[in-house]
Each structure stands twice: as C-alpha cells, then as structure tokens.
Amino acid sequence: MTPEQAQMAEDLRREAEGLLDRWYPGTGVTVDWTGDAYLLQVARGYRLAAPIWVRPERLGTMEALIALRGELVRAAWRLATPERSPVG
C-alpha cells in the first residue's frame, strides 16, 4: 500500500465513522485497500454488514460520495434494526 492509498483509507474511515456517529453511535468502520478497491466494513456489536467495495475512481464525484454515504447509512441501519422472526 502506498502512502497515498493509506491516507485515502484513513480519510474514508474517519469520514464514514463521523457520519455514522451522528446517526448510529457505536457503529464502527474499517477500511482496507485490496490492491484494486477499498473494502469498507461496517460493524455494530458482534454483527457485520455486507462489504462495501469502492473503486478509487468512484471517489471523484460528489454524486459518488453521496451514494457511498447512503450505502453506509443503510448498512448501519440494517445492523441497528432488530431482525424480526416470522410468526408461525
């Protein structure tokens, strides 16, 4: 990982956690560089959301950043919402 990629991963993590701290305190985010894309993992308690893959070129527009924020909030919402079991 280059220093630029490491800095971008840290910037993504900080922004994601800052966003989620406002809506879903206690939700954590980790960001890893896979060589082709950033992997964002949203976690709450012992639960882990589906991975969010972000290619570097996707971070270049405001629309892409808004879409990413939406994905992060949806992932945190799914983790914060209790699962309902079917009534039999």
MOVEN-V106994 format. One record per pair of residues at least 24 apart in sequence whose C-alpha atoms are under 6 Angstrom apart, sorted by the first residue. I is the first residue (numbers start at 1). J is the second residue. Records with the same first field share a line. If there is no record, write none. Layout:
I: J  J
//
This chain:
49: 75
//
